Every structure is written in C-alpha cells, then in structure tokens.
Amino acid sequence: MMIHGATRAWSAELEQKECFSKNLVTSVETETMSAHHLRIEPGGEFKSHTHKDETELQFVISGRGQALIDDQWKDVVAGDVALALPGIVHALRNPNSDPLFILCVFSPPLV
C-alpha cells in the first residue's frame, strides 16, 4: 500500500493553538496503528493531554520545539523522538520562528 501524503489535506486541530494535521494512516487502512503529520506554527502549542489506551511516538521531521513528557519540557530538534505511554501527560509547543513538523504514530490507532 502506498499513501501519498501530499494528497492529504491539512486540518486545523480544534482547541489547539496554531496546530494543523493530516491523517496519513488510520484504522481504515490497518487495525494496528495510525500515523498523522502534525504542523505547529511559530507560537503554536498542542496542549497537554493523555491517551487512555494508545502509545504515541512523536518523531521530529523538521524544525525545533519543545515536548512535554510527564512533567518535564525538553527541547527537540529534527531526528528526535518523544514517546508518550498510555496515561502519560504530554504536549508539544513551538516557541521558534519556523514551523515544527512532527510525525505522530499511535498504537493502537486513534479512532
């Protein structure tokens, strides 16, 4: 299966500040995981939250930002990975002047 990310539309993330995403892989394609491209504009933030059942891997594609895992903010750059296990509070923010791009992978998939 091939999925062309460029054909997927960016959607605003409701209740988040300057965050946009596109679904790349969903439970329609597979029952084992989902993948989403996240864009956080300068000054944007994906607010702190948890997932009851899903493990979330956040791979920084480009840009610089900060990831909250549990109770610590850490600087992240391209190539870094943040891992949020079920029940762990996590968030992302971009205090910089360029967009931050993240690949978020969930197992099991977000519904």
C-alpha positions, 0 to 999 in steps of 0.5 A, a space after each residue: 500500500 502506498 499513501 501519498 501524503 501530499 494528497 492529504 489535506 491539512 486540518 486545523 486541530 480544534 482547541 489547539 493553538 496554531 496546530 494543523 494535521 493530516 491523517 496519513 494512516 488510520 484504522 481504515 487502512 490497518 487495525 494496528 496503528 495510525 500515523 498523522 503529520 502534525 504542523 505547529 506554527 511559530 507560537 503554536 502549542 498542542 496542549 497537554 493531554 493523555 491517551 487512555 489506551 494508545 502509545 504515541 511516538 512523536 518523531 521530529 521531521 523538521 524544525 525545533 520545539 519543545 515536548 512535554 513528557 510527564 512533567 518535564 519540557 525538553 527541547 527537540 530538534 529534527 531526528 528526535 523522538 518523544 514517546 508518550 505511554 498510555 496515561 502519560 501527560 504530554 504536549 508539544 509547543 513551538 516557541 521558534 520562528 519556523 514551523 515544527 513538523 512532527 510525525 505522530 504514530 499511535 498504537 493502537 490507532 486513534 479512532 
